[in-house]
């Protein structure tokens, strides 16, 4: 495996860990957290990997109010 692939796999592992920790964060906030942790990544790269890995932000459980 090339160095780039190994680095990308480490990045994806970090993304998945952050997604577990902060379940409601999307790819933009996750990218910001990765940058804070020292990774040199931009939002587009994180978004591409996010989609490739099938990561999603859980939907809001919208409750309908009663009609009054």
CHARMM-style PDB file with segment names, atoms N, HN, CA, C and O in Angstrom:
ATOM      1  N   UNK     1       0.844  -1.179   0.000  1.00  0.00      PROA
ATOM      2  CA  UNK     1       0.000   0.000   0.000  1.00  0.00      PROA
ATOM      3  C   UNK     1       0.890   1.243   0.000  1.00  0.00      PROA
ATOM      4  O   UNK     1       1.929   1.264   0.659  1.00  0.00      PROA
ATOM      5  N   UNK     2       0.487   2.271  -0.732  1.00  0.00      PROA
ATOM      6  HN  UNK     2      -0.358   2.255  -1.267  1.00  0.00      PROA
ATOM      7  CA  UNK     2       1.286   3.484  -0.795  1.00  0.00      PROA
ATOM      8  C   UNK     2       1.101   4.322   0.470  1.00  0.00      PROA
ATOM      9  O   UNK     2       0.171   4.111   1.248  1.00  0.00      PROA
ATOM     10  N   UNK     3       2.003   5.268   0.649  1.00  0.00      PROA
ATOM     11  HN  UNK     3       2.759   5.440   0.017  1.00  0.00      PROA
ATOM     12  CA  UNK     3       1.949   6.138   1.827  1.00  0.00      PROA
ATOM     13  C   UNK     3       0.652   6.938   1.827  1.00  0.00      PROA
ATOM     14  O   UNK     3       0.037   7.127   2.877  1.00  0.00      PROA
ATOM     15  N   UNK     4       0.232   7.411   0.647  1.00  0.00      PROA
ATOM     16  HN  UNK     4       0.732   7.258  -0.205  1.00  0.00      PROA
ATOM     17  CA  UNK     4      -1.013   8.178   0.551  1.00  0.00      PROA
ATOM     18  C   UNK     4      -2.220   7.365   0.971  1.00  0.00      PROA
ATOM     19  O   UNK     4      -3.115   7.871   1.648  1.00  0.00      PROA
ATOM     20  N   UNK     5      -2.245   6.106   0.569  1.00  0.00      PROA
ATOM     21  HN  UNK     5      -1.518   5.694   0.018  1.00  0.00      PROA
ATOM     22  CA  UNK     5      -3.365   5.229   0.947  1.00  0.00      PROA
ATOM     23  C   UNK     5      -3.383   4.979   2.451  1.00  0.00      PROA
ATOM     24  O   UNK     5      -4.442   4.991   3.078  1.00  0.00      PROA
ATOM     25  N   UNK     6      -2.204   4.752   3.021  1.00  0.00      PROA
ATOM     26  HN  UNK     6      -1.344   4.742   2.511  1.00  0.00      PROA
ATOM     27  CA  UNK     6      -2.135   4.527   4.468  1.00  0.00      PROA
ATOM     28  C   UNK     6      -2.603   5.759   5.229  1.00  0.00      PROA
ATOM     29  O   UNK     6      -3.337   5.654   6.212  1.00  0.00      PROA
ATOM     30  N   UNK     7      -2.170   6.935   4.761  1.00  0.00      PROA
ATOM     31  HN  UNK     7      -1.574   7.020   3.963  1.00  0.00      PROA
ATOM     32  CA  UNK     7      -2.584   8.177   5.413  1.00  0.00      PROA
ATOM     33  C   UNK     7      -4.095   8.364   5.284  1.00  0.00      PROA
ATOM     34  O   UNK     7      -4.760   8.787   6.229  1.00  0.00      PROA
ATOM     35  N   UNK     8      -4.628   8.047   4.106  1.00  0.00      PROA
ATOM     36  HN  UNK     8      -4.088   7.703   3.338  1.00  0.00      PROA
ATOM     37  CA  UNK     8      -6.068   8.187   3.893  1.00  0.00      PROA
ATOM     38  C   UNK     8      -6.850   7.238   4.798  1.00  0.00      PROA
ATOM     39  O   UNK     8      -7.899   7.608   5.326  1.00  0.00      PROA
ATOM     40  N   UNK     9      -6.351   6.030   4.979  1.00  0.00      PROA
ATOM     41  HN  UNK     9      -5.499   5.729   4.550  1.00  0.00      PROA
ATOM     42  CA  UNK     9      -7.022   5.076   5.861  1.00  0.00      PROA
ATOM     43  C   UNK     9      -6.989   5.556   7.311  1.00  0.00      PROA
ATOM     44  O   UNK     9      -7.962   5.385   8.046  1.00  0.00      PROA
ATOM     45  N   UNK    10      -5.869   6.159   7.724  1.00  0.00      PROA
ATOM     46  HN  UNK    10      -5.079   6.298   7.127  1.00  0.00      PROA
ATOM     47  CA  UNK    10      -5.799   6.729   9.075  1.00  0.00      PROA
ATOM     48  C   UNK    10      -6.779   7.888   9.217  1.00  0.00      PROA
ATOM     49  O   UNK    10      -7.423   8.047  10.253  1.00  0.00      PROA
ATOM     50  N   UNK    11      -6.882   8.696   8.161  1.00  0.00      PROA
ATOM     51  HN  UNK    11      -6.359   8.567   7.319  1.00  0.00      PROA
ATOM     52  CA  UNK    11      -7.819   9.819   8.173  1.00  0.00      PROA
ATOM     53  C   UNK    11      -9.254   9.321   8.286  1.00  0.00      PROA
ATOM     54  O   UNK    11     -10.035   9.858   9.071  1.00  0.00      PROA
ATOM     55  N   UNK    12      -9.605   8.303   7.513  1.00  0.00      PROA
ATOM     56  HN  UNK    12      -8.971   7.866   6.875  1.00  0.00      PROA
ATOM     57  CA  UNK    12     -10.961   7.740   7.564  1.00  0.00      PROA
ATOM     58  C   UNK    12     -11.240   7.169   8.951  1.00  0.00      PROA
ATOM     59  O   UNK    12     -12.338   7.338   9.483  1.00  0.00      PROA
ATOM     60  N   UNK    13     -10.259   6.497   9.535  1.00  0.00      PROA
ATOM     61  HN  UNK    13      -9.368   6.359   9.103  1.00  0.00      PROA
ATOM     62  CA  UNK    13     -10.445   5.965  10.891  1.00  0.00      PROA
ATOM     63  C   UNK    13     -10.701   7.100  11.878  1.00  0.00      PROA
ATOM     64  O   UNK    13     -11.540   6.973  12.771  1.00  0.00      PROA
ATOM     65  N   UNK    14      -9.982   8.204  11.719  1.00  0.00      PROA
ATOM     66  HN  UNK    14      -9.301   8.307  10.994  1.00  0.00      PROA
ATOM     67  CA  UNK    14     -10.211   9.369  12.568  1.00  0.00      PROA
ATOM     68  C   UNK    14     -11.588   9.962  12.361  1.00  0.00      PROA
ATOM     69  O   UNK    14     -12.245  10.370  13.319  1.00  0.00      PROA
ATOM     70  N   UNK    15     -12.030  10.013  11.107  1.00  0.00      PROA
ATOM     71  HN  UNK    15     -11.497   9.682  10.328  1.00  0.00      PROA
ATOM     72  CA  UNK    15     -13.369  10.527  10.801  1.00  0.00      PROA
ATOM     73  C   UNK    15     -14.436   9.663  11.458  1.00  0.00      PROA
ATOM     74  O   UNK    15     -15.383  10.184  12.048  1.00  0.00      PROA
ATOM     75  N   UNK    16     -14.288   8.363  11.360  1.00  0.00      PROA
ATOM     76  HN  UNK    16     -13.519   7.941  10.881  1.00  0.00      PROA
ATOM     77  CA  UNK    16     -15.283   7.449  11.927  1.00  0.00      PROA
ATOM     78  C   UNK    16     -15.314   7.581  13.442  1.00  0.00      PROA
ATOM     79  O   UNK    16     -16.386   7.552  14.048  1.00  0.00      PROA
ATOM     80  N   UNK    17     -14.147   7.725  14.056  1.00  0.00      PROA
ATOM     81  HN  UNK    17     -13.276   7.748  13.564  1.00  0.00      PROA
ATOM     82  CA  UNK    17     -14.092   7.897  15.508  1.00  0.00      PROA
ATOM     83  C   UNK    17     -14.786   9.190  15.924  1.00  0.00      PROA
ATOM     84  O   UNK    17     -15.542   9.205  16.895  1.00  0.00      PROA
ATOM     85  N   UNK    18     -14.533  10.273  15.195  1.00  0.00      PROA
ATOM     86  HN  UNK    18     -13.919  10.262  14.406  1.00  0.00      PROA
ATOM     87  CA  UNK    18     -15.190  11.547  15.509  1.00  0.00      PROA
ATOM     88  C   UNK    18     -16.698  11.449  15.292  1.00  0.00      PROA
ATOM     89  O   UNK    18     -17.473  12.046  16.039  1.00  0.00      PROA
ATOM     90  N   UNK    19     -17.111  10.706  14.280  1.00  0.00      PROA
ATOM     91  HN  UNK    19     -16.481  10.222  13.673  1.00  0.00      PROA
ATOM     92  CA  UNK    19     -18.539  10.532  14.016  1.00  0.00      PROA
ATOM     93  C   UNK    19     -19.196   9.776  15.162  1.00  0.00      PROA
ATOM     94  O   UNK    19     -20.334  10.070  15.528  1.00  0.00      PROA
ATOM     95  N   UNK    20     -18.488   8.805  15.731  1.00  0.00      PROA
ATOM     96  HN  UNK    20     -17.564   8.566  15.433  1.00  0.00      PROA
ATOM     97  CA  UNK    20     -19.028   8.087  16.894  1.00  0.00      PROA
ATOM     98  C   UNK    20     -19.125   9.006  18.106  1.00  0.00      PROA
ATOM     99  O   UNK    20     -20.097   8.959  18.859  1.00  0.00      PROA
ATOM    100  N   UNK    21     -18.101   9.843  18.285  1.00  0.00      PROA
ATOM    101  HN  UNK    21     -17.311   9.881  17.674  1.00  0.00      PROA
ATOM    102  CA  UNK    21     -18.069  10.751  19.434  1.00  0.00      PROA
ATOM    103  C   UNK    21     -19.119  11.845  19.316  1.00  0.00      PROA
ATOM    104  O   UNK    21     -19.844  12.129  20.270  1.00  0.00      PROA
ATOM    105  N   UNK    22     -19.197  12.456  18.140  1.00  0.00      PROA
ATOM    106  HN  UNK    22     -18.609  12.226  17.365  1.00  0.00      PROA
ATOM    107  CA  UNK    22     -20.089  13.592  17.910  1.00  0.00      PROA
ATOM    108  C   UNK    22     -21.081  13.194  16.824  1.00  0.00      PROA
ATOM    109  O   UNK    22     -20.944  13.611  15.674  1.00  0.00      PROA
ATOM    110  N   UNK    23     -22.054  12.411  17.175  1.00  0.00      PROA
ATOM    111  HN  UNK    23     -22.165  12.073  18.109  1.00  0.00      PROA
ATOM    112  CA  UNK    23     -22.960  11.823  16.204  1.00  0.00      PROA
ATOM    113  C   UNK    23     -23.729  12.798  15.344  1.00  0.00      PROA
ATOM    114  O   UNK    23     -24.136  12.443  14.238  1.00  0.00      PROA
ATOM    115  N   UNK    24     -23.944  14.021  15.813  1.00  0.00      PROA
ATOM    116  HN  UNK    24     -23.614  14.310  16.712  1.00  0.00      PROA
ATOM    117  CA  UNK    24     -24.761  14.964  15.058  1.00  0.00      PROA
ATOM    118  C   UNK    24     -23.933  15.897  14.187  1.00  0.00      PROA
ATOM    119  O   UNK    24     -24.488  16.786  13.541  1.00  0.00      PROA
ATOM    120  N   UNK    25     -22.622  15.714  14.156  1.00  0.00      PROA
ATOM    121  HN  UNK    25     -22.171  14.992  14.681  1.00  0.00      PROA
ATOM    122  CA  UNK    25     -21.766  16.570  13.347  1.00  0.00      PROA
ATOM    123  C   UNK    25     -21.716  16.051  11.918  1.00  0.00      PROA
ATOM    124  O   UNK    25     -21.627  14.845  11.690  1.00  0.00      PROA
ATOM    125  N   UNK    26     -21.772  16.953  10.974  1.00  0.00      PROA
ATOM    126  HN  UNK    26     -21.844  17.933  11.159  1.00  0.00      PROA
ATOM    127  CA  UNK    26     -21.644  16.606   9.568  1.00  0.00      PROA
ATOM    128  C   UNK    26     -20.187  16.665   9.126  1.00  0.00      PROA
ATOM    129  O   UNK    26     -19.278  16.759   9.950  1.00  0.00      PROA
ATOM    130  N   UNK    27     -19.980  16.609   7.811  1.00  0.00      PROA
ATOM    131  HN  UNK    27     -20.719  16.532   7.141  1.00  0.00      PROA
ATOM    132  CA  UNK    27     -18.608  16.548   7.317  1.00  0.00      PROA
ATOM    133  C   UNK    27     -17.856  17.859   7.540  1.00  0.00      PROA
ATOM    134  O   UNK    27     -16.640  17.838   7.728  1.00  0.00      PROA
ATOM    135  N   UNK    28     -18.553  19.000   7.525  1.00  0.00      PROA
ATOM    136  HN  UNK    28     -19.541  19.017   7.372  1.00  0.00      PROA
ATOM    137  CA  UNK    28     -17.857  20.278   7.718  1.00  0.00      PROA
ATOM    138  C   UNK    28     -17.308  20.412   9.140  1.00  0.00      PROA
ATOM    139  O   UNK    28     -16.156  20.803   9.329  1.00  0.00      PROA
ATOM    140  N   UNK    29     -18.123  20.091  10.124  1.00  0.00      PROA
ATOM    141  HN  UNK    29     -19.058  19.773   9.970  1.00  0.00      PROA
ATOM    142  CA  UNK    29     -17.654  20.165  11.511  1.00  0.00      PROA
ATOM    143  C   UNK    29     -16.593  19.109  11.775  1.00  0.00      PROA
ATOM    144  O   UNK    29     -15.632  19.350  12.506  1.00  0.00      PROA
ATOM    145  N   UNK    30     -16.772  17.940  11.176  1.00  0.00      PROA
ATOM    146  HN  UNK    30     -17.552  17.745  10.581  1.00  0.00      PROA
ATOM    147  CA  UNK    30     -15.775  16.885  11.330  1.00  0.00      PROA
ATOM    148  C   UNK    30     -14.450  17.330  10.726  1.00  0.00      PROA
ATOM    149  O   UNK    30     -13.391  17.078  11.301  1.00  0.00      PROA
ATOM    150  N   UNK    31     -14.500  17.992   9.569  1.00  0.00      PROA
ATOM    151  HN  UNK    31     -15.360  18.198   9.102  1.00  0.00      PROA
ATOM    152  CA  UNK    31     -13.279  18.505   8.940  1.00  0.00      PROA
ATOM    153  C   UNK    31     -12.598  19.519   9.850  1.00  0.00      PROA
ATOM    154  O   UNK    31     -11.372  19.516   9.969  1.00  0.00      PROA
ATOM    155  N   UNK    32     -13.379  20.388  10.493  1.00  0.00      PROA
ATOM    156  HN  UNK    32     -14.374  20.390  10.395  1.00  0.00      PROA
ATOM    157  CA  UNK    32     -12.812  21.379  11.409  1.00  0.00      PROA
ATOM    158  C   UNK    32     -12.138  20.689  12.597  1.00  0.00      PROA
ATOM    159  O   UNK    32     -11.059  21.097  13.026  1.00  0.00      PROA
ATOM    160  N   UNK    33     -12.774  19.648  13.124  1.00  0.00      PROA
ATOM    161  HN  UNK    33     -13.650  19.316  12.775  1.00  0.00      PROA
ATOM    162  CA  UNK    33     -12.178  18.907  14.243  1.00  0.00      PROA
ATOM    163  C   UNK    33     -10.880  18.223  13.817  1.00  0.00      PROA
ATOM    164  O   UNK    33      -9.914  18.184  14.579  1.00  0.00      PROA
ATOM    165  N   UNK    34     -10.863  17.685  12.599  1.00  0.00      PROA
ATOM    166  HN  UNK    34     -11.647  17.717  11.980  1.00  0.00      PROA
ATOM    167  CA  UNK    34      -9.651  17.045  12.095  1.00  0.00      PROA
ATOM    168  C   UNK    34      -8.524  18.068  11.951  1.00  0.00      PROA
ATOM    169  O   UNK    34      -7.375  17.782  12.286  1.00  0.00      PROA
ATOM    170  N   UNK    35      -8.857  19.260  11.453  1.00  0.00      PROA
ATOM    171  HN  UNK    35      -9.791  19.493  11.181  1.00  0.00      PROA
ATOM    172  CA  UNK    35      -7.843  20.309  11.332  1.00  0.00      PROA
ATOM    173  C   UNK    35      -7.322  20.720  12.709  1.00  0.00      PROA
ATOM    174  O   UNK    35      -6.124  20.942  12.886  1.00  0.00      PROA
ATOM    175  N   UNK    36      -8.231  20.819  13.682  1.00  0.00      PROA
ATOM    176  HN  UNK    36      -9.204  20.639  13.538  1.00  0.00      PROA
ATOM    177  CA  UNK    36      -7.811  21.145  15.054  1.00  0.00      PROA
ATOM    178  C   UNK    36      -6.873  20.074  15.614  1.00  0.00      PROA
ATOM    179  O   UNK    36      -6.004  20.364  16.436  1.00  0.00      PROA
ATOM    180  N   UNK    37      -7.060  18.837  15.161  1.00  0.00      PROA
ATOM    181  HN  UNK    37      -7.767  18.601  14.493  1.00  0.00      PROA
ATOM    182  CA  UNK    37      -6.228  17.726  15.629  1.00  0.00      PROA
ATOM    183  C   UNK    37      -4.904  17.635  14.865  1.00  0.00      PROA
ATOM    184  O   UNK    37      -4.083  16.763  15.151  1.00  0.00      PROA
ATOM    185  N   UNK    38      -4.694  18.540  13.886  1.00  0.00      PROA
ATOM    186  HN  UNK    38      -5.361  19.247  13.654  1.00  0.00      PROA
ATOM    187  CA  UNK    38      -3.419  18.564  13.183  1.00  0.00      PROA
ATOM    188  C   UNK    38      -3.439  18.034  11.765  1.00  0.00      PROA
ATOM    189  O   UNK    38      -2.414  18.079  11.086  1.00  0.00      PROA
ATOM    190  N   UNK    39      -4.567  17.534  11.295  1.00  0.00      PROA
ATOM    191  HN  UNK    39      -5.400  17.497  11.847  1.00  0.00      PROA
ATOM    192  CA  UNK    39      -4.668  17.044   9.923  1.00  0.00      PROA
ATOM    193  C   UNK    39      -4.730  18.225   8.964  1.00  0.00      PROA
ATOM    194  O   UNK    39      -5.357  19.240   9.267  1.00  0.00      PROA
ATOM    195  N   UNK    40      -4.085  18.098   7.814  1.00  0.00      PROA
ATOM    196  HN  UNK    40      -3.576  17.274   7.567  1.00  0.00      PROA
ATOM    197  CA  UNK    40      -4.180  19.118   6.773  1.00  0.00      PROA
ATOM    198  C   UNK    40      -5.178  18.625   5.736  1.00  0.00      PROA
ATOM    199  O   UNK    40      -4.810  17.987   4.749  1.00  0.00      PROA
ATOM    200  N   UNK    41      -6.447  18.932   5.976  1.00  0.00      PROA
ATOM    201  HN  UNK    41      -6.747  19.450   6.777  1.00  0.00      PROA
ATOM    202  CA  UNK    41      -7.513  18.484   5.082  1.00  0.00      PROA
ATOM    203  C   UNK    41      -8.445  19.656   4.799  1.00  0.00      PROA
ATOM    204  O   UNK    41      -8.581  20.575   5.607  1.00  0.00      PROA
ATOM    205  N   UNK    42      -9.080  19.601   3.634  1.00  0.00      PROA
ATOM    206  HN  UNK    42      -8.969  18.855   2.977  1.00  0.00      PROA
ATOM    207  CA  UNK    42     -10.102  20.596   3.343  1.00  0.00      PROA
ATOM    208  C   UNK    42     -11.466  19.916   3.344  1.00  0.00      PROA
ATOM    209  O   UNK    42     -11.568  18.690   3.368  1.00  0.00      PROA
ATOM    210  N   UNK    43     -12.506  20.738   3.316  1.00  0.00      PROA
ATOM    211  HN  UNK    43     -12.423  21.734   3.296  1.00  0.00      PROA
ATOM    212  CA  UNK    43     -13.865  20.205   3.407  1.00  0.00      PROA
ATOM    213  C   UNK    43     -14.191  19.262   2.255  1.00  0.00      PROA
ATOM    214  O   UNK    43     -14.887  18.266   2.450  1.00  0.00      PROA
ATOM    215  N   UNK    44     -13.689  19.570   1.043  1.00  0.00      PROA
ATOM    216  HN  UNK    44     -13.123  20.379   0.885  1.00  0.00      PROA
ATOM    217  CA  UNK    44     -14.011  18.729  -0.117  1.00  0.00      PROA
ATOM    218  C   UNK    44     -13.467  17.311   0.041  1.00  0.00      PROA
ATOM    219  O   UNK    44     -14.142  16.339  -0.293  1.00  0.00      PROA
ATOM    220  N   UNK    45     -12.252  17.203   0.550  1.00  0.00      PROA
ATOM    221  HN  UNK    45     -11.703  17.994   0.822  1.00  0.00      PROA
ATOM    222  CA  UNK    45     -11.661  15.871   0.739  1.00  0.00      PROA
ATOM    223  C   UNK    45     -12.449  15.087   1.780  1.00  0.00      PROA
ATOM    224  O   UNK    45     -12.747  13.908   1.590  1.00  0.00      PROA
ATOM    225  N   UNK    46     -12.782  15.755   2.886  1.00  0.00      PROA
ATOM    226  HN  UNK    46     -12.540  16.713   3.041  1.00  0.00      PROA
ATOM    227  CA  UNK    46     -13.543  15.087   3.936  1.00  0.00      PROA
ATOM    228  C   UNK    46     -14.915  14.689   3.403  1.00  0.00      PROA
ATOM    229  O   UNK    46     -15.403  13.599   3.703  1.00  0.00      PROA
ATOM    230  N   UNK    47     -15.545  15.565   2.611  1.00  0.00      PROA
ATOM    231  HN  UNK    47     -15.149  16.450   2.367  1.00  0.00      PROA
ATOM    232  CA  UNK    47     -16.856  15.232   2.049  1.00  0.00      PROA
ATOM    233  C   UNK    47     -16.769  14.014   1.131  1.00  0.00      PROA
ATOM    234  O   UNK    47     -17.636  13.140   1.175  1.00  0.00      PROA
ATOM    235  N   UNK    48     -15.732  13.954   0.305  1.00  0.00      PROA
ATOM    236  HN  UNK    48     -15.028  14.663   0.269  1.00  0.00      PROA
ATOM    237  CA  UNK    48     -15.565  12.816  -0.615  1.00  0.00      PROA
ATOM    238  C   UNK    48     -15.414  11.512   0.165  1.00  0.00      PROA
ATOM    239  O   UNK    48     -16.047  10.508  -0.161  1.00  0.00      PROA
ATOM    240  N   UNK    49     -14.573  11.534   1.193  1.00  0.00      PROA
ATOM    241  HN  UNK    49     -14.058  12.349   1.458  1.00  0.00      PROA
ATOM    242  CA  UNK    49     -14.373  10.332   2.003  1.00  0.00      PROA
ATOM    243  C   UNK    49     -15.626  10.005   2.810  1.00  0.00      PROA
ATOM    244  O   UNK    49     -15.961   8.835   2.994  1.00  0.00      PROA
ATOM    245  N   UNK    50     -16.316  11.035   3.288  1.00  0.00      PROA
ATOM    246  HN  UNK    50     -16.044  11.986   3.138  1.00  0.00      PROA
ATOM    247  CA  UNK    50     -17.555  10.886   4.055  1.00  0.00      PROA
ATOM    248  C   UNK    50     -18.573  10.107   3.222  1.00  0.00      PROA
ATOM    249  O   UNK    50     -19.182   9.150   3.700  1.00  0.00      PROA
ATOM    250  N   UNK    51     -18.748  10.534   1.967  1.00  0.00      PROA
ATOM    251  HN  UNK    51     -18.254  11.312   1.579  1.00  0.00      PROA
ATOM    252  CA  UNK    51     -19.708   9.860   1.078  1.00  0.00      PROA
ATOM    253  C   UNK    51     -19.252   8.445   0.737  1.00  0.00      PROA
ATOM    254  O   UNK    51     -20.056   7.513   0.709  1.00  0.00      PROA
ATOM    255  N   UNK    52     -17.944   8.293   0.477  1.00  0.00      PROA
ATOM    256  HN  UNK    52     -17.290   9.050   0.500  1.00  0.00      PROA
ATOM    257  CA  UNK    52     -17.414   6.969   0.133  1.00  0.00      PROA
ATOM    258  C   UNK    52     -17.656   5.967   1.255  1.00  0.00      PROA
ATOM    259  O   UNK    52     -17.950   4.800   1.000  1.00  0.00      PROA
ATOM    260  N   UNK    53     -17.530   6.428   2.494  1.00  0.00      PROA
ATOM    261  HN  UNK    53     -17.291   7.376   2.701  1.00  0.00      PROA
ATOM    262  CA  UNK    53     -17.714   5.546   3.649  1.00  0.00      PROA
ATOM    263  C   UNK    53     -19.178   5.386   4.039  1.00  0.00      PROA
ATOM    264  O   UNK    53     -19.500   4.574   4.907  1.00  0.00      PROA
ATOM    265  N   UNK    54     -20.062   6.144   3.412  1.00  0.00      PROA
ATOM    266  HN  UNK    54     -19.800   6.803   2.707  1.00  0.00      PROA
ATOM    267  CA  UNK    54     -21.489   6.028   3.701  1.00  0.00      PROA
ATOM    268  C   UNK    54     -21.887   6.616   5.041  1.00  0.00      PROA
ATOM    269  O   UNK    54     -22.889   6.205   5.626  1.00  0.00      PROA
ATOM    270  N   UNK    55     -21.111   7.576   5.534  1.00  0.00      PROA
ATOM    271  HN  UNK    55     -20.297   7.910   5.059  1.00  0.00      PROA
ATOM    272  CA  UNK    55     -21.431   8.202   6.817  1.00  0.00      PROA
ATOM    273  C   UNK    55     -22.596   9.163   6.645  1.00  0.00      PROA
ATOM    274  O   UNK    55     -22.712   9.835   5.620  1.00  0.00      PROA
ATOM    275  N   UNK    56     -23.448   9.224   7.642  1.00  0.00      PROA
ATOM    276  HN  UNK    56     -23.354   8.678   8.475  1.00  0.00      PROA
ATOM    277  CA  UNK    56     -24.606  10.107   7.597  1.00  0.00      PROA
ATOM    278  C   UNK    56     -24.867  10.679   8.972  1.00  0.00      PROA
ATOM    279  O   UNK    56     -24.540  10.076   9.994  1.00  0.00      PROA
ATOM    280  N   UNK    57     -25.470  11.868   8.973  1.00  0.00      PROA
ATOM    281  HN  UNK    57     -25.735  12.358   8.142  1.00  0.00      PROA
ATOM    282  CA  UNK    57     -25.913  12.478  10.221  1.00  0.00      PROA
ATOM    283  C   UNK    57     -27.313  11.958  10.488  1.00  0.00      PROA
ATOM    284  O   UNK    57     -28.148  11.975   9.584  1.00  0.00      PROA
ATOM    285  N   UNK    58     -27.600  11.493  11.706  1.00  0.00      PROA
ATOM    286  HN  UNK    58     -26.922  11.480  12.441  1.00  0.00      PROA
ATOM    287  CA  UNK    58     -28.948  10.989  11.990  1.00  0.00      PROA
ATOM    288  C   UNK    58     -30.000  12.072  11.772  1.00  0.00      PROA
ATOM    289  O   UNK    58     -29.779  13.241  12.086  1.00  0.00      PROA
ATOM    290  N   UNK    59     -31.128  11.673  11.239  1.00  0.00      PROA
ATOM    291  HN  UNK    59     -31.308  10.723  10.984  1.00  0.00      PROA
ATOM    292  CA  UNK    59     -32.227  12.608  11.005  1.00  0.00      PROA
ATOM    293  C   UNK    59     -32.854  13.009  12.330  1.00  0.00      PROA
ATOM    294  O   UNK    59     -32.849  12.244  13.294  1.00  0.00      PROA
ATOM    295  N   UNK    60     -33.392  14.224  12.361  1.00  0.00      PROA
ATOM    296  HN  UNK    60     -33.396  14.845  11.578  1.00  0.00      PROA
ATOM    297  CA  UNK    60     -34.159  14.663  13.520  1.00  0.00      PROA
ATOM    298  C   UNK    60     -35.423  13.833  13.625  1.00  0.00      PROA
ATOM    299  O   UNK    60     -36.050  13.514  12.614  1.00  0.00      PROA
ATOM    300  N   UNK    61     -35.792  13.489  14.824  1.00  0.00      PROA
ATOM    301  HN  UNK    61     -35.283  13.748  15.645  1.00  0.00      PROA
ATOM    302  CA  UNK    61     -37.050  12.786  15.047  1.00  0.00      PROA
ATOM    303  C   UNK    61     -38.118  13.859  15.233  1.00  0.00      PROA
ATOM    304  O   UNK    61     -38.395  14.290  16.353  1.00  0.00      PROA
ATOM    305  N   UNK    62     -38.707  14.277  14.130  1.00  0.00      PROA
ATOM    306  HN  UNK    62     -38.482  13.927  13.221  1.00  0.00      PROA
ATOM    307  CA  UNK    62     -39.672  15.369  14.197  1.00  0.00      PROA
ATOM    308  C   UNK    62     -41.009  14.852  14.694  1.00  0.00      PROA
ATOM    309  O   UNK    62     -41.589  13.916  14.145  1.00  0.00      PROA
ATOM    310  N   UNK    63     -41.461  15.476  15.720  1.00  0.00      PROA
ATOM    311  HN  UNK    63     -40.990  16.237  16.167  1.00  0.00      PROA
ATOM    312  CA  UNK    63     -42.749  15.096  16.288  1.00  0.00      PROA
ATOM    313  C   UNK    63     -43.783  16.107  15.829  1.00  0.00      PROA
ATOM    314  O   UNK    63     -43.537  17.313  15.829  1.00  0.00      PROA
ATOM    315  N   UNK    64     -44.907  15.613  15.450  1.00  0.00      PROA
ATOM    316  HN  UNK    64     -45.106  14.633  15.450  1.00  0.00      PROA
ATOM    317  CA  UNK    64     -45.971  16.508  14.994  1.00  0.00      PROA
ATOM    318  C   UNK    64     -46.813  16.930  16.185  1.00  0.00      PROA
ATOM    319  O   UNK    64     -47.245  16.109  16.995  1.00  0.00      PROA
ATOM    320  N   UNK    65     -47.026  18.211  16.264  1.00  0.00      PROA
ATOM    321  HN  UNK    65     -46.675  18.878  15.607  1.00  0.00      PROA
ATOM    322  CA  UNK    65     -47.860  18.721  17.340  1.00  0.00      PROA
ATOM    323  C   UNK    65     -49.330  18.464  17.035  1.00  0.00      PROA
ATOM    324  O   UNK    65     -49.724  18.314  15.879  1.00  0.00      PROA
ATOM    325  N   UNK    66     -50.111  18.417  18.067  1.00  0.00      PROA
ATOM    326  HN  UNK    66     -49.791  18.538  19.007  1.00  0.00      PROA
ATOM    327  CA  UNK    66     -51.543  18.210  17.874  1.00  0.00      PROA
ATOM    328  C   UNK    66     -52.192  19.457  17.297  1.00  0.00      PROA
ATOM    329  O   UNK    66     -51.744  20.573  17.557  1.00  0.00      PROA
ATOM    330  N   UNK    67     -53.225  19.272  16.528  1.00  0.00      PROA
ATOM    331  HN  UNK    67     -53.589  18.365  16.317  1.00  0.00      PROA
ATOM    332  CA  UNK    67     -53.920  20.441  15.989  1.00  0.00      PROA
ATOM    333  C   UNK    67     -54.805  21.009  17.088  1.00  0.00      PROA
ATOM    334  O   UNK    67     -55.416  20.273  17.862  1.00  0.00      PROA
ATOM    335  N   UNK    68     -54.858  22.302  17.138  1.00  0.00      PROA
ATOM    336  HN  UNK    68     -54.362  22.901  16.509  1.00  0.00      PROA
ATOM    337  CA  UNK    68     -55.554  22.876  18.268  1.00  0.00      PROA
ATOM    338  C   UNK    68     -56.670  23.696  17.879  1.00  0.00      PROA
ATOM    339  OT1 UNK    68     -57.357  24.250  18.737  1.00  0.00      PROA
TER     340      UNK     68
END
